[in-house]
């Protein structure tokens, strides 16, 4: 897997970025810019890097953990809805398109249909609208709101990717950090994601300043699922222990680190063609036409994509339903579930009593 490497020749620009960030944080810290709590207790899941830490699977994980405390349907999700045409408030439904609400909220609605999910660029306004429409909400989990300083979260949980330690990274544009490492101290807890276990080496390199608990998770890919009508009508192509003898497939991914997804698939499939795009990429009919041509010429058993990309492909279902198209679900799982669940219950009850 290709590792991201900082670009030291851009450090002067990163230094200017650091000055802007420090001024912004100072303005909120001294009250020049105002912060406040929302009408509903909020649990922020975020990071300080550009993509790739697994926010969506961890948002889903937190919804399920909080539902175990307060009840099914009483935990909502609020996201900015990155990549959509509007910044206004909107509820996410089973019929929403990614262009209307963003690919990740649309994907989450399919995964946790019982949870009220909304999008709004202004997080405080979004929570106000959610509370007005769904007054029984006990918690709102905010996707990627760690930098949203106008909101004072009841619990802030920051994700740190074990494969890309922030301790070795730099601010944009010299690296992948979009905020200061010192901002990590504002989090109540951290989650070390994509771990290979619970090794002390991974924890030591994480960059977590140690002011709260550091939990860890592993990411697991589920069995590929049929997406198109054709895929649902035939057997799923199974991975082979010897990839050279495995099914011939086309892979498509428009996520933060598509090579990680494709390299994993290459362990069981012959990847005849890799189509990698930027994160949140909007697919075009011309691009899809190229995929269709590949099926006609390369004798492929299927097209395999990510669950997030599948949410964006809904707009083009008419162009793809005649092909065997599949997606791979991704789950986050605690390495040591008992202590983290006890901590979540304690925080949930404590914030409920303080409200």
C-alpha positions in Angstrom: 0.0 0.0 0.0 1.3 3.4 -1.0 2.1 5.6 2.0 1.5 9.3 1.9 4.7 11.3 2.3 4.7 15.0 3.5 6.0 17.6 1.1 8.7 19.6 3.0 9.2 22.1 0.1 5.7 23.5 0.9 6.4 24.1 4.6 6.4 27.9 4.2 2.8 27.8 3.0 2.0 25.4 5.8 3.5 27.9 8.3 1.0 30.5 7.0 -1.8 28.0 7.4 -0.7 27.5 11.0 -0.9 31.2 11.7 -4.4 31.4 10.4 -5.5 28.4 12.4 -3.9 29.8 15.6 -5.7 33.1 15.2 -9.0 31.4 14.6 -8.7 29.2 17.7 -7.6 32.2 19.7 -10.7 34.1 18.6 -12.9 31.3 19.8 -10.9 30.7 23.0 -11.2 34.4 24.2 -14.7 34.9 23.0 -14.2 37.2 20.0 -16.0 34.5 18.1 -18.8 32.8 20.1 -19.4 29.1 20.7 -22.4 27.5 22.3 -24.0 24.1 23.0 -26.9 22.8 20.9 -30.5 22.1 22.0 -29.7 18.3 22.0 -26.6 16.6 23.4 -24.0 16.2 20.7 -21.4 13.6 20.1 -18.8 14.7 17.5 -16.9 12.2 15.4 -14.1 13.9 13.5 -10.4 14.1 12.7 -7.7 16.6 11.9 -6.6 15.1 8.6 -7.9 15.1 5.0 -10.0 12.0 4.6 -9.2 8.3 5.1 -9.7 7.8 8.8 -13.0 5.9 8.5 -15.4 8.5 9.8 -18.6 7.0 8.3 -18.1 3.5 9.8 -17.3 5.1 13.1 -20.4 7.4 12.9 -22.5 4.3 12.3 -20.7 2.5 15.2 -21.4 5.4 17.6 -25.1 5.6 16.6 -25.5 1.9 17.5 -23.6 2.3 20.8 -25.7 5.3 21.9 -28.9 3.5 20.8 -28.0 0.7 23.1 -28.1 3.3 25.9 -31.1 5.6 25.0 -33.1 3.5 22.6 -33.5 2.8 18.8 -34.5 5.8 16.8 -33.5 8.3 19.5 -30.0 9.0 18.1 -29.7 11.2 15.0 -26.9 12.0 12.6 -26.0 15.5 11.3 -23.6 15.9 8.4 -22.5 18.8 6.3 -23.3 16.7 3.2 -20.1 17.3 1.4 -20.4 17.5 -2.4 -24.1 18.3 -2.6 -25.4 21.3 -4.5 -27.0 23.1 -1.5 -25.8 24.1 2.0 -29.3 24.3 3.5 -31.0 22.0 6.0 -32.5 18.8 4.5 -33.6 15.4 5.9 -32.0 12.4 4.3 -34.6 9.8 3.2 -34.3 6.4 1.4 -35.1 8.2 -1.8 -32.5 10.9 -1.5 -29.8 11.1 -4.1 -26.1 11.8 -3.3 -26.3 15.0 -5.3 -29.0 16.3 -3.0 -27.6 15.2 0.4 -24.0 14.0 -0.1 -22.7 10.4 -0.6 -21.9 9.6 3.0 -25.3 10.7 4.5 -27.1 8.8 1.7 -25.0 5.7 2.5 -25.6 6.0 6.2 -29.3 6.2 5.7 -29.2 2.8 3.9 -27.1 1.3 6.7 -29.0 2.7 9.7 -32.5 3.5 8.3 -34.0 3.8 11.8 -31.8 6.8 12.6 -33.0 10.3 11.7 -30.3 11.7 9.4 -30.0 15.3 8.2 -27.6 17.6 6.4 -26.8 21.2 7.1 -23.6 23.3 6.7 -24.5 25.3 9.8 -24.4 22.6 12.5 -26.2 24.7 15.2 -29.0 25.5 12.8 -29.2 21.9 11.7 -29.5 20.6 15.3 -32.2 23.2 16.0 -34.2 22.0 13.0 -33.7 18.4 13.9 -34.9 19.1 17.5 -37.9 20.9 16.2 -39.0 18.1 13.9 -37.9 15.2 16.1 -38.2 16.4 19.8 -37.6 12.8 21.1 -34.0 12.8 20.0 -31.7 12.1 22.9 -28.4 12.5 21.0 -27.1 13.8 17.7 -23.9 12.3 16.3 -22.1 14.9 14.2 -20.1 13.6 11.2 -16.8 15.5 10.7 -17.5 18.5 13.0 -14.3 18.6 15.1 -13.3 21.9 13.4 -16.7 23.4 13.8 -15.8 25.7 16.7 -19.2 27.5 16.8 -20.6 24.3 18.4 -19.5 23.3 21.9 -19.8 19.5 21.7 -20.9 17.5 24.7 -18.5 14.7 23.7 -15.8 15.1 21.0 -14.1 11.9 19.7 -11.2 12.3 17.3 -10.1 9.6 14.9 -6.4 8.9 14.3 -5.4 6.6 11.5 -2.8 4.1 12.7 -1.4 3.7 9.1 -0.8 7.5 8.8 0.3 8.8 12.2 -0.3 12.6 12.7 2.9 12.7 14.7 4.8 12.3 11.4 2.6 14.6 9.3 2.5 18.3 8.4 -0.2 20.9 7.9 -1.8 21.3 4.4 -0.3 21.8 1.8 3.0 20.3 3.1 1.0 17.3 4.5 -2.5 16.0 5.3 -3.2 17.8 8.5 -6.1 20.3 8.3 -5.7 21.5 11.9 -3.0 21.9 14.5 -1.9 18.8 16.4 -2.4 20.8 19.6 -6.2 21.0 18.7 -6.3 17.3 19.6 -6.4 18.3 23.3 -10.0 19.6 22.8 -11.2 16.0 22.3 -12.5 14.0 25.2 -11.2 10.7 23.7 -9.5 9.4 20.6 -9.9 6.3 18.5 -6.9 4.8 16.8 -8.4 3.3 13.6 -7.2 0.7 11.1 -5.0 -1.0 13.7 -3.5 -4.4 13.3 -4.0 -5.1 17.0 -3.5 -3.1 20.2 0.3 -2.7 19.9 2.0 -0.1 22.0 4.0 1.0 19.0 0.9 2.1 17.1 -0.4 3.9 20.2 3.0 5.6 20.8 3.1 6.9 17.2 -0.5 8.0 17.1 0.2 11.6 18.2 -2.5 11.5 20.9 -1.5 13.8 23.8 -3.0 11.5 26.4 -5.5 13.7 28.1 -8.3 11.2 27.6 -8.8 7.6 26.7 -7.3 6.2 23.5 -9.5 3.4 22.2 -8.7 1.4 19.1 -10.7 -0.2 16.2 -10.1 -2.4 13.3 -11.7 -2.1 9.9 -13.3 -5.2 8.4 -14.6 -5.6 4.9 -17.7 -7.7 4.6 -18.7 -10.1 1.8 -19.3 -8.2 -1.4 -23.0 -7.4 -2.0 -25.0 -7.1 -5.2 -25.9 -3.6 -6.2 -27.4 -3.9 -9.7 -30.4 -5.9 -10.9 -28.1 -8.2 -12.9 -25.9 -8.8 -9.9 -28.9 -9.8 -7.8 -30.0 -12.4 -10.3 -26.7 -14.3 -10.4 -24.2 -15.8 -8.0 -21.7 -13.4 -6.4 -18.1 -13.8 -7.7 -16.2 -15.3 -4.8 -12.5 -14.4 -4.1 -9.9 -17.0 -4.9 -7.0 -18.0 -2.7 -4.8 -17.6 -5.7 -5.7 -14.2 -7.2 -4.4 -15.1 -10.7 -7.1 -17.7 -10.8 -9.8 -15.5 -9.4 -12.7 -13.8 -11.1 -11.7 -11.0 -13.5 -13.1 -7.7 -12.3 -13.1 -4.0 -12.8 -12.7 -1.9 -9.6 -14.0 1.6 -9.2 -13.3 3.9 -6.2 -13.7 7.6 -5.6 -12.6 7.8 -2.0 -9.7 9.3 0.0 -7.3 6.4 -0.5 -8.6 4.2 -3.4 -5.4 2.1 -3.6 -6.1 0.6 -0.2 -9.5 -0.6 -1.3 -8.2 -2.0 -4.6 -5.1 -3.6 -3.1 -7.3 -5.5 -0.6 -9.5 -6.8 -3.5 -6.4 -7.8 -5.4 -5.8 -10.5 -2.7 -8.7 -12.6 -4.2 -9.6 -11.2 -7.6 -7.8 -10.5 -10.9 -8.2 -6.8 -11.2 -8.1 -6.2 -15.0 -8.7 -2.5 -14.7 -8.5 0.0 -11.8 -10.6 3.2 -12.0 -9.5 5.6 -9.2 -11.0 9.0 -8.8 -10.8 11.8 -6.2 -12.8 11.6 -3.0 -16.6 12.4 -3.5 -16.1 12.3 -7.3 -19.3 12.7 -9.3 -19.3 10.0 -12.0 -20.2 11.0 -15.5 -22.0 9.1 -18.3 -18.8 9.2 -20.3 -16.8 7.5 -17.5 -19.5 4.9 -17.1 -19.4 4.3 -20.8 -15.8 3.4 -20.5 -16.6 0.8 -17.8 -19.3 -0.7 -20.1 -16.8 -0.9 -22.9 -14.4 -2.8 -20.6 -17.1 -5.4 -20.0 -17.6 -5.8 -23.7 -13.9 -6.3 -24.4 -12.3 -7.8 -21.3 -14.7 -10.6 -20.3 -15.2 -9.4 -16.8 -17.2 -11.2 -14.0 -18.2 -8.0 -12.3 -17.6 -4.4 -11.3 -16.7 -3.9 -7.7 -16.9 -0.6 -5.9 -17.1 0.8 -2.4 -20.4 1.3 -0.5 -19.8 5.0 -0.5 -19.3 5.1 -4.3 -22.4 2.9 -4.7 -24.4 5.7 -3.1 -23.3 8.1 -5.8 -23.9 5.6 -8.6 -27.7 5.6 -7.8 -28.0 8.5 -10.2 -26.7 6.3 -13.0 -28.6 3.1 -12.2 -30.2 3.0 -15.6 -26.8 2.9 -17.2 -25.5 0.1 -15.0 -28.3 -2.2 -14.0 -27.6 -4.5 -17.0 -24.0 -5.1 -15.6 -23.1 -7.2 -12.6 -22.2 -4.4 -10.2 -21.2 -5.1 -6.5 -20.1 -3.1 -3.5 -18.0 -3.9 -0.4 -19.4 -2.9 3.0 -16.9 -1.6 5.6 -17.4 -1.9 9.3 -15.5 -0.5 12.3 -15.1 -2.9 15.3 -13.7 -2.1 18.8 -10.6 -4.1 19.7 -11.6 -4.0 23.3 -15.4 -3.4 23.4 -16.1 -3.8 27.1 -14.2 -0.8 28.5 -15.1 1.6 25.7 -18.8 0.7 26.0 -18.6 1.3 29.7 -17.1 4.7 29.0 -19.8 5.6 26.4 -22.5 4.6 28.9 -21.0 6.8 31.6 -20.6 9.8 29.3 -24.1 9.4 27.9 -25.7 9.2 31.3 -23.6 12.0 32.7 -24.5 14.4 29.8 -28.2 13.5 30.2 -28.1 14.4 33.8 -26.3 17.7 33.2 -28.9 18.8 30.7 
